[in-house]
Amino acid sequence: MFYGLGMSLPDSGLSHDEVLERLRSLRGDDARWQDGRTFGLVYDGGPEVHAIAEDAAAMYLHENALNTLAIPSLGQIQREVVGTMAALLHGDDATGFMTSGGTESILMAVKTARERARAERGIERGEIVLTDTAHAAFHKAAHYFGLDVVLVPCADDYRCDVDATADAITDRTVLVVGSAPQYPHGVIDPIEDLARIGAEASANVHVDACMGGFVLPFMERLGEDLPLWDFRVPGVTTISLDVHKLGYAPKGASIILHHSKASRRFQTYTFDDWRGGFYASPSMQGTRSGAPMAAAWAVMHRLGVEGYEQLTRTAIDTARKIQAGVRSIDGITIVGEPQAQILAIQVDDGWEARLDIFAVSEALARRGWYLDRQSNPDALHATVSNGNAPVVDEFLTELADAVAETIGTATDDRDTAYATVD
Ligand SMILES: *Cc1c(COP(=O)(O)O)cnc(C)c1O
């Protein structure tokens, strides 16, 4: 045996079945999203969506999108996925790329803003103005790309505070960010106002629709009244949306859209003085798996507009049922006024001394439910999707039980792990 870092490479290979058996046995403690008891991480579009995703991913498992001259089908897949969503978001001249996830899309939006400000305004070290509900990936991007974050506290309704954002803009501002909806509480930032003040400052304006990109357009088609947030809003320069969230594709698929080809040029990287050849790269990755790209394309074509409308109806109805159920349980309530599939559950006013939402989360975990914890305010996060619909009544009953069981108790464990370093 060769041992390194606690792992082992067997001297002679195991059989196919032995390998699979070992993998199966590793999975014993994994969150059981297949049962609908996980409100995040994996979004379950149902058996037909799994089947097409798995077949398409298997077909493209070994393919590499590094060079789409060698594998033109992946170039075509990318153009079709990007073009479809650009049209759905009313970007007449919009264009973009597929990426590996929301974080990579956000990294590319931040890099684009930096390059544009350098080219057009001569800004060497720019600032990005962020509200404190914007995704942590923007902080990561600023850290990676040498930009400063100017952080603005959100308003009382948890939406981005437009006046405070306007006050935070300086002549070094390269990017203003809004989310549709934001991750922690599911409320939609006032994109029209943010885009106006961003454009006035000649800065880029990014809309983070990682969660909303495959939900809000279909809610609108279903007749829901929503604020404008996409390319219909003048001043919006880039939008991120994740196919691997409510697009119901397997992990590794997101989209970064630019309002114009000129904007997209600030994202890409080329290097032509390498002995290995001309290097042109749209995003962070070099070698790039074709599997998530093909699976995303396949899921989108399998579902079509009607499939997404149906999944959206189910997710939104389920989220609203949970909202109403939570508000009817004494001691807990919903944070803010979420408009789509995301919600957060907190202790109600006046109950702080008697009830601890993290103790409730432990009681839920004992019953097999998985909800992320978050802070300021302490709350349990739920991204509701199609997979949660069959168990919504069971969830509300057991949530009421968990609250009743924990009244008068608190937990010392205040950890709020959204993501981990292992
Ligand atoms: C999930 C999410 C991201 C990050 O996307 P990853 O795919 O996890 O990298 C960014 N913004 C919002 C609003 C999200 O929900």
The ligand as a Tripos MOL2 file, in Angstrom:
@<TRIPOS>MOLECULE
LIG
   15    15     1     0     0
SMALL
NO_CHARGES

@<TRIPOS>ATOM
      1 C1        -24.9180   30.0480   -4.8120 C.3       1 LIG1
      2 C2        -24.7490   31.5130   -4.9660 C.ar      1 LIG1
      3 C3        -23.5430   32.0550   -5.3990 C.ar      1 LIG1
      4 C4        -22.2990   31.2150   -5.5690 C.3       1 LIG1
      5 O1        -22.4620   30.2020   -6.4770 O.3       1 LIG1
      6 P1        -21.6370   28.8230   -6.4220 P.3       1 LIG1
      7 O2        -22.2380   28.0710   -7.5460 O.co2     1 LIG1
      8 O3        -21.8960   28.2180   -5.0730 O.co2     1 LIG1
      9 O4        -20.2120   29.1320   -6.6220 O.co2     1 LIG1
     10 C5        -23.5110   33.4070   -5.6120 C.ar      1 LIG1
     11 N1        -24.5700   34.1930   -5.3950 N.ar      1 LIG1
     12 C6        -25.7440   33.7090   -4.9550 C.ar      1 LIG1
     13 C7        -26.9110   34.6290   -4.7480 C.3       1 LIG1
     14 C8        -25.8660   32.3580   -4.7180 C.ar      1 LIG1
     15 O5        -27.0170   31.8570   -4.2640 O.3       1 LIG1
@<TRIPOS>BOND
     1     1     2 1
     2     2     3 ar
     3     2    14 ar
     4     3     4 1
     5     3    10 ar
     6     4     5 1
     7     5     6 1
     8     6     7 2
     9     6     8 1
    10     6     9 1
    11    10    11 ar
    12    11    12 ar
    13    12    13 1
    14    12    14 ar
    15    14    15 1
@<TRIPOS>SUBSTRUCTURE
     1 LIG1         1 GROUP 0 **** ****
